[in-house]
């Protein structure tokens, strides 16, 4: 982690530098030292102002602390920056990471009589909407009666499944492997 110090009307002593670096342990651990920090210490009348700017990827996090003591100002500013870092990382973790559902599947119906595999031709093509259903709901759906097959997203496994009627009249389920 790169730390840059600026003092306005104040000398940044090695003691203040060491104190700031000790307080940065939590932030450094959370961000794994992939950031840069700029600490600005200023004296305004009777106040000691500490402004901490942390640059992490494309985010600029800023914390400002104003008290009568330089150490407590640094404390206050770093507390604000720590809260912002935790909030930023929580937002990243909370984001859903499921694949986007496919909205339609292209269903090709091939010729019924046996033909040479090199000469297969598509008789008709239609787009079918994929709905989230359970296996029981898919078996009871009207599409199974009309088309002889149902393409659906299994509500329990979140995967695309197919139920179709075999030549002997029984139902078959196609499920992808895990």
Backbone as CSV, one residue per row, in Angstrom:
resi,resn,N_x,N_y,N_z,CA_x,CA_y,CA_z,C_x,C_y,C_z
1,UNK,0.852,-1.170,0.000,0.000,0.000,0.000,0.897,1.231,0.000
2,UNK,0.615,2.130,-0.911,1.369,3.372,-0.990,0.659,4.420,-0.145
3,UNK,1.423,5.051,0.734,0.844,6.090,1.588,1.611,7.381,1.342
4,UNK,0.858,8.432,1.058,1.443,9.740,0.805,0.890,10.706,1.853
5,UNK,1.764,11.511,2.433,1.363,12.440,3.489,1.558,13.871,3.009
6,UNK,0.619,14.742,3.375,0.738,16.159,3.093,0.368,16.912,4.365
7,UNK,1.198,17.862,4.757,0.920,18.672,5.935,0.720,20.122,5.536
8,UNK,-0.397,20.697,5.943,-0.678,22.107,5.672,-0.662,22.841,7.010
9,UNK,0.286,23.718,7.180,0.531,24.448,8.428,0.858,23.494,9.579
10,UNK,1.299,22.291,9.284,1.666,21.318,10.308,2.755,20.413,9.742
11,UNK,3.683,20.035,10.614,4.696,19.062,10.221,4.156,17.661,10.510
12,UNK,4.250,16.780,9.520,3.808,15.397,9.703,4.986,14.645,10.327
13,UNK,4.868,14.393,11.612,5.965,13.754,12.349,5.981,12.250,12.092
14,UNK,7.120,11.615,12.314,7.184,10.153,12.176,6.217,9.442,13.127
15,UNK,5.934,10.080,14.260,4.991,9.509,15.213,3.577,9.434,14.605
16,UNK,3.148,10.522,13.929,1.835,10.527,13.278,1.786,9.536,12.110
17,UNK,2.904,9.437,11.388,2.975,8.462,10.282,2.814,7.036,10.806
18,UNK,3.527,6.726,11.869,3.477,5.386,12.442,2.067,5.084,12.980
19,UNK,1.475,6.056,13.636,0.122,5.875,14.173,-0.883,5.596,13.042
20,UNK,-0.768,6.352,11.948,-1.665,6.162,10.805,-1.482,4.779,10.193
21,UNK,-0.244,4.357,10.035,0.023,3.038,9.442,-0.472,1.900,10.331
22,UNK,-0.386,2.070,11.650,-0.909,1.048,12.553,-2.427,0.950,12.445
23,UNK,-3.090,2.099,12.312,-4.553,2.107,12.215,-5.047,1.575,10.871
24,UNK,-4.168,1.505,9.877,-4.559,1.050,8.546,-4.532,-0.468,8.397
25,UNK,-4.225,-1.209,9.446,-4.118,-2.670,9.335,-5.395,-3.297,8.813
26,UNK,-6.546,-2.882,9.309,-7.812,-3.490,8.894,-8.085,-3.223,7.413
27,UNK,-7.882,-1.982,6.983,-8.109,-1.633,5.585,-7.131,-2.382,4.686
28,UNK,-5.879,-2.460,5.094,-4.872,-3.159,4.297,-5.208,-4.644,4.190
29,UNK,-5.717,-5.219,5.260,-6.084,-6.637,5.246,-7.284,-6.872,4.329
30,UNK,-8.270,-5.977,4.368,-9.458,-6.130,3.532,-9.145,-5.963,2.045
31,UNK,-8.315,-4.999,1.726,-8.019,-4.695,0.319,-6.768,-5.396,-0.191
32,UNK,-6.085,-6.113,0.681,-4.870,-6.867,0.324,-3.812,-5.972,-0.323
33,UNK,-3.656,-4.793,0.222,-2.615,-3.844,-0.216,-2.706,-3.465,-1.693
34,UNK,-3.903,-3.463,-2.266,-4.064,-3.098,-3.672,-4.635,-1.693,-3.800
35,UNK,-4.153,-0.765,-3.006,-4.714,0.581,-3.024,-3.619,1.586,-2.711
36,UNK,-3.954,2.846,-2.903,-3.043,3.920,-2.512,-3.813,4.871,-1.600
37,UNK,-3.086,5.521,-0.707,-3.704,6.349,0.317,-3.016,7.698,0.350
38,UNK,-3.816,8.743,0.499,-3.267,10.092,0.630,-3.864,10.711,1.891
39,UNK,-2.989,11.065,2.838,-3.414,11.649,4.107,-3.010,13.121,4.111
40,UNK,-4.003,13.993,4.310,-3.741,15.430,4.363,-4.088,15.907,5.766
41,UNK,-3.100,16.480,6.451,-3.306,17.027,7.799,-3.251,18.548,7.708
42,UNK,-4.244,19.205,8.306,-4.360,20.658,8.227,-4.704,21.225,9.598
43,UNK,-4.192,22.418,9.880,-4.579,23.135,11.095,-5.426,24.327,10.660
44,UNK,-6.634,24.399,11.192,-7.522,25.535,10.940,-7.952,26.088,12.295
45,UNK,-7.436,27.226,12.663,-7.676,27.849,13.967,-7.405,26.851,15.087
46,UNK,-8.426,26.409,15.769,-8.215,25.487,16.885,-8.496,24.029,16.498
47,UNK,-8.822,23.766,15.222,-9.138,22.410,14.773,-7.974,21.767,14.041
48,UNK,-7.872,20.468,14.205,-6.921,19.660,13.437,-7.771,18.820,12.493
49,UNK,-7.579,19.015,11.205,-8.386,18.332,10.194,-7.527,17.270,9.517
50,UNK,-8.077,16.054,9.444,-7.404,14.964,8.735,-8.331,14.517,7.611
51,UNK,-7.798,14.557,6.391,-8.551,14.092,5.230,-7.809,12.904,4.637
52,UNK,-8.498,11.769,4.561,-7.892,10.542,4.063,-8.597,10.163,2.764
53,UNK,-7.827,10.047,1.681,-8.365,9.644,0.388,-7.756,8.308,0.010
54,UNK,-8.605,7.312,-0.186,-8.148,5.975,-0.537,-8.580,5.688,-1.969
55,UNK,-7.647,5.309,-2.815,-7.959,4.983,-4.205,-7.837,3.473,-4.364
56,UNK,-8.973,2.853,-4.700,-9.038,1.401,-4.863,-9.734,1.113,-6.178
57,UNK,-9.011,0.526,-7.121,-9.515,0.278,-8.470,-10.079,1.570,-9.040
58,UNK,-11.368,1.617,-9.327,-11.941,2.844,-9.890,-12.760,3.610,-8.859
59,UNK,-12.509,3.364,-7.571,-13.248,4.016,-6.496,-12.332,4.954,-5.721
60,UNK,-12.833,6.127,-5.387,-12.144,7.068,-4.516,-12.976,7.191,-3.246
61,UNK,-12.430,6.727,-2.139,-13.134,6.788,-0.860,-12.485,7.873,-0.020
62,UNK,-13.303,8.780,0.541,-12.779,9.926,1.277,-13.404,9.962,2.662
63,UNK,-12.552,10.178,3.667,-13.014,10.358,5.035,-12.369,11.599,5.621
64,UNK,-13.164,12.417,6.308,-12.662,13.658,6.902,-12.975,13.640,8.393
65,UNK,-11.972,13.976,9.187,-12.164,14.065,10.626,-11.688,15.417,11.137
66,UNK,-12.471,16.045,12.010,-12.115,17.357,12.563,-12.276,17.310,14.075
67,UNK,-11.156,17.396,14.780,-11.178,17.479,16.235,-10.063,18.421,16.676
68,UNK,-9.895,18.532,17.984,-8.845,19.403,18.517,-7.492,18.710,18.523
69,UNK,-7.477,17.376,18.336,-6.243,16.598,18.389,-6.007,15.929,17.027
70,UNK,-4.751,15.917,16.571,-4.429,15.340,15.257,-4.682,13.834,15.228
71,UNK,-4.338,13.118,16.309,-4.537,11.665,16.343,-6.014,11.290,16.283
72,UNK,-6.840,11.988,17.031,-8.266,11.662,17.011,-8.898,12.054,15.675
73,UNK,-8.368,13.083,15.011,-8.847,13.433,13.671,-8.514,12.325,12.679
74,UNK,-7.299,11.799,12.775,-6.889,10.683,11.913,-7.775,9.465,12.201
75,UNK,-8.008,9.214,13.487,-8.885,8.107,13.892,-10.264,8.229,13.249
76,UNK,-10.849,9.405,13.369,-12.195,9.650,12.849,-12.243,9.468,11.332
77,UNK,-11.248,10.018,10.626,-11.210,9.910,9.162,-11.023,8.463,8.721
78,UNK,-10.142,7.729,9.399,-9.906,6.334,9.031,-11.112,5.454,9.348
79,UNK,-11.836,5.763,10.412,-13.067,5.017,10.708,-14.080,5.180,9.573
80,UNK,-14.213,6.394,9.068,-15.146,6.646,7.973,-14.723,5.893,6.711
81,UNK,-13.433,5.884,6.431,-12.942,5.178,5.247,-13.138,3.666,5.406
82,UNK,-12.892,3.141,6.602,-13.090,1.706,6.850,-14.541,1.310,6.601
83,UNK,-15.489,2.118,7.070,-16.898,1.826,6.842,-17.219,1.804,5.351
84,UNK,-16.639,2.738,4.608,-16.880,2.787,3.165,-16.300,1.561,2.469
85,UNK,-15.113,1.123,2.903,-14.480,-0.062,2.311,-15.330,-1.304,2.577
86,UNK,-15.791,-1.459,3.815,-16.621,-2.620,4.162,-17.906,-2.604,3.345
87,UNK,-18.538,-1.445,3.216,-19.773,-1.332,2.435,-19.527,-1.676,0.964
88,UNK,-18.397,-1.215,0.414,-18.053,-1.490,-0.983,-17.840,-2.984,-1.212
89,UNK,-17.123,-3.634,-0.311,-16.863,-5.060,-0.466,-18.119,-5.891,-0.231
90,UNK,-18.999,-5.463,0.662,-20.252,-6.178,0.887,-21.149,-6.101,-0.346
91,UNK,-21.177,-4.953,-0.993,-21.970,-4.822,-2.216,-21.462,-5.785,-3.281
92,UNK,-20.148,-5.916,-3.354,-19.548,-6.827,-4.334,-19.916,-8.271,-4.017
93,UNK,-19.893,-8.657,-2.730,-20.216,-10.024,-2.335,-21.694,-10.341,-2.483
94,UNK,-22.544,-9.350,-2.262,-23.985,-9.581,-2.270,-24.563,-9.711,-3.677
95,UNK,-23.794,-9.318,-4.666,-24.282,-9.382,-6.030,-24.541,-10.829,-6.420
96,UNK,-25.672,-11.097,-7.049,-25.997,-12.462,-7.463,-25.088,-12.874,-8.607
97,UNK,-24.615,-14.092,-8.536,-23.681,-14.570,-9.553,-24.238,-15.771,-10.301
98,UNK,-25.512,-15.757,-10.526,-26.117,-16.828,-11.302,-26.001,-16.483,-12.776
99,UNK,-25.937,-17.495,-13.618,-25.919,-17.195,-15.046,-27.261,-16.629,-15.488
100,UNK,-27.221,-15.808,-16.487,-28.452,-15.220,-16.992,-29.304,-16.325,-17.597
101,UNK,-30.596,-16.323,-17.293,-31.446,-17.385,-17.833,-31.605,-17.236,-19.340
102,UNK,-31.604,-18.359,-20.017,-31.837,-18.322,-21.450,-33.321,-18.118,-21.666
103,UNK,-33.666,-17.220,-22.552,-35.069,-16.876,-22.726,-35.764,-17.807,-23.708
104,UNK,-35.037,-18.391,-24.629,-35.672,-19.268,-25.600,-34.664,-20.297,-26.096
105,UNK,-35.176,-21.418,-26.528,-34.344,-22.488,-27.079,-34.834,-22.749,-28.486
106,UNK,-33.910,-22.925,-29.409,-34.268,-23.220,-30.780,-34.523,-24.713,-30.890
107,UNK,-35.723,-25.100,-31.316,-36.109,-26.498,-31.414,-36.231,-26.854,-32.882
108,UNK,-35.402,-27.795,-33.337,-35.427,-28.245,-34.723,-36.081,-29.619,-34.777
109,UNK,-37.057,-29.791,-35.654,-37.711,-31.082,-35.853,-37.106,-31.689,-37.105
110,UNK,-36.531,-32.891,-36.963,-35.863,-33.544,-38.082,-36.825,-34.485,-38.798
111,UNK,-36.469,-34.827,-39.998,-37.306,-35.721,-40.800,-37.474,-37.061,-40.106
112,UNK,-38.671,-37.679,-40.224,-39.000,-38.893,-39.492,-38.388,-40.140,-40.119
113,UNK,-38.371,-40.250,-41.449,-37.837,-41.465,-42.061,-36.317,-41.477,-41.967
114,UNK,-35.735,-42.674,-41.891,-34.282,-42.751,-41.793,-33.629,-42.231,-43.076
115,UNK,-32.710,-41.302,-42.871,-31.981,-40.739,-44.009,-30.499,-40.805,-43.698
116,UNK,-29.707,-40.557,-44.682,-28.267,-40.519,-44.504,-27.929,-39.361,-43.567
117,UNK,-27.048,-39.598,-42.588,-26.740,-38.582,-41.580,-26.176,-37.307,-42.195
118,UNK,-25.557,-37.428,-43.326,-24.985,-36.243,-43.965,-26.062,-35.391,-44.631
119,UNK,-27.218,-35.970,-44.876,-28.250,-35.261,-45.615,-29.460,-34.910,-44.749
120,UNK,-29.289,-34.762,-43.460,-30.422,-34.388,-42.612,-30.867,-32.976,-42.945
121,UNK,-32.142,-32.786,-42.925,-32.661,-31.454,-43.201,-33.655,-31.073,-42.104
122,UNK,-33.730,-29.793,-41.844,-34.637,-29.290,-40.826,-35.993,-29.035,-41.467
123,UNK,-37.032,-29.640,-40.893,-38.372,-29.449,-41.440,-39.000,-28.156,-40.958
124,UNK,-38.881,-27.890,-39.655,-39.441,-26.650,-39.132,-38.600,-26.196,-37.937
125,UNK,-38.630,-24.907,-37.698,-37.906,-24.315,-36.584,-38.862,-23.400,-35.837
126,UNK,-38.874,-23.510,-34.525,-39.694,-22.597,-33.728,-38.965,-22.267,-32.436
127,UNK,-39.257,-21.089,-31.918,-38.655,-20.659,-30.656,-39.643,-20.959,-29.537
128,UNK,-39.107,-21.529,-28.445,-39.935,-21.895,-27.310,-39.446,-21.120,-26.096
129,UNK,-40.362,-20.460,-25.404,-40.004,-19.732,-24.176,-39.734,-20.743,-23.063
130,UNK,-38.709,-20.485,-22.284,-38.365,-21.369,-21.170,-38.950,-20.763,-19.906
131,UNK,-39.806,-21.527,-19.246,-40.453,-21.058,-18.029,-39.900,-21.822,-16.839
132,UNK,-39.800,-21.188,-15.686,-39.393,-21.929,-14.483,-40.559,-22.775,-13.979
133,UNK,-40.389,-24.093,-13.947,-41.419,-25.023,-13.506,-40.784,-26.123,-12.668
134,UNK,-41.600,-26.807,-11.897,-41.141,-28.038,-11.266,-41.422,-29.171,-12.243
135,UNK,-40.886,-30.350,-11.974,-41.084,-31.491,-12.862,-42.569,-31.845,-12.928
136,UNK,-43.252,-31.793,-11.786,-44.678,-32.122,-11.755,-45.493,-31.148,-12.598
137,UNK,-45.180,-29.861,-12.494,-45.892,-28.856,-13.283,-45.653,-29.058,-14.768
138,UNK,-44.421,-29.446,-15.138,-44.092,-29.670,-16.549,-44.865,-30.861,-17.097
139,UNK,-45.032,-31.915,-16.293,-45.783,-33.099,-16.732,-47.244,-32.734,-16.967
140,UNK,-47.806,-31.857,-16.139,-49.211,-31.476,-16.244,-49.466,-30.360,-17.259
141,UNK,-48.422,-29.793,-17.854,-48.612,-28.636,-18.737,-49.267,-29.035,-20.062
142,UNK,-49.897,-28.031,-20.700,-50.582,-28.248,-21.976,-49.589,-28.486,-23.105
143,UNK,-48.389,-27.935,-22.984,-47.391,-28.074,-24.048,-47.011,-29.522,-24.282
144,UNK,-47.000,-30.313,-23.218,-46.648,-31.731,-23.366,-47.678,-32.437,-24.228
145,UNK,-48.936,-32.076,-24.071,-49.993,-32.688,-24.880,-49.911,-32.174,-26.319
146,UNK,-49.684,-30.881,-26.500,-49.684,-30.281,-27.839,-48.446,-30.653,-28.648
147,UNK,-47.261,-30.442,-28.064,-46.018,-30.644,-28.793,-45.401,-32.025,-28.579
148,UNK,-45.713,-32.622,-27.452,-45.080,-33.897,-27.122,-43.798,-33.705,-26.345
149,UNK,-43.403,-32.446,-26.079,-42.185,-32.160,-25.325,-42.358,-30.826,-24.609
150,UNK,-41.704,-30.707,-23.450,-41.707,-29.456,-22.687,-40.265,-29.127,-22.335
151,UNK,-39.839,-27.924,-22.695,-38.520,-27.427,-22.309,-38.767,-26.417,-21.195
152,UNK,-38.129,-26.615,-20.036,-38.385,-25.751,-18.895,-37.142,-25.627,-18.031
153,UNK,-37.133,-24.578,-17.192,-36.055,-24.399,-16.221,-36.559,-24.983,-14.910
154,UNK,-35.861,-26.001,-14.429,-36.246,-26.687,-13.204,-36.087,-25.726,-12.028
155,UNK,-37.157,-25.493,-11.278,-37.138,-24.550,-10.159,-36.207,-24.997,-9.050
156,UNK,-36.018,-26.279,-8.901,-35.183,-26.795,-7.815,-33.699,-26.743,-8.141
157,UNK,-33.326,-27.048,-9.397,-31.906,-27.116,-9.763,-31.433,-25.926,-10.581
158,UNK,-32.377,-25.072,-11.057,-32.058,-23.906,-11.879,-31.382,-24.292,-13.200
159,UNK,-31.638,-25.501,-13.708,-31.066,-25.954,-14.979,-32.185,-26.216,-15.976
160,UNK,-31.838,-26.165,-17.247,-32.810,-26.419,-18.297,-33.015,-27.925,-18.420
161,UNK,-34.277,-28.362,-18.385,-34.633,-29.775,-18.514,-35.641,-29.930,-19.648
162,UNK,-35.763,-31.164,-20.149,-36.715,-31.475,-21.200,-37.495,-32.719,-20.792
163,UNK,-38.818,-32.649,-20.886,-39.666,-33.830,-20.707,-40.321,-34.087,-22.056
164,UNK,-40.258,-35.341,-22.520,-40.874,-35.677,-23.797,-41.556,-37.041,-23.698
165,UNK,-42.466,-37.285,-24.634,-43.186,-38.549,-24.688,-42.452,-39.468,-25.660
166,UNK,-42.050,-40.651,-25.173,-41.329,-41.624,-25.998,-42.297,-42.339,-26.936
167,UNK,-41.749,-43.131,-27.853,-42.571,-43.859,-28.827,-43.508,-44.854,-28.150
168,UNK,-43.098,-45.410,-26.990,-43.951,-46.376,-26.300,-45.010,-45.700,-25.420
169,UNK,-45.102,-44.373,-25.434,-46.113,-43.647,-24.680,-45.667,-43.186,-23.303
170,UNK,-44.535,-43.636,-22.804,-44.025,-43.241,-21.487,-43.353,-41.879,-21.592
171,UNK,-43.203,-41.198,-20.443,-42.533,-39.903,-20.397,-41.058,-40.097,-20.038
172,UNK,-40.204,-39.269,-20.618,-38.776,-39.313,-20.326,-38.323,-37.894,-19.952
173,UNK,-37.360,-37.818,-19.043,-36.823,-36.541,-18.572,-35.355,-36.459,-18.947
174,UNK,-34.960,-35.360,-19.565,-33.553,-35.110,-19.895,-33.069,-34.038,-18.938
175,UNK,-32.036,-34.389,-18.139,-31.436,-33.465,-17.182,-29.940,-33.357,-17.486
176,UNK,-29.365,-32.145,-17.478,-27.912,-32.041,-17.670,-27.176,-32.531,-16.435
177,UNK,-25.946,-33.027,-16.629,-25.140,-33.477,-15.493,-24.640,-32.274,-14.716
178,UNK,-24.302,-32.503,-13.463,-23.803,-31.417,-12.611,-22.407,-31.040,-12.986
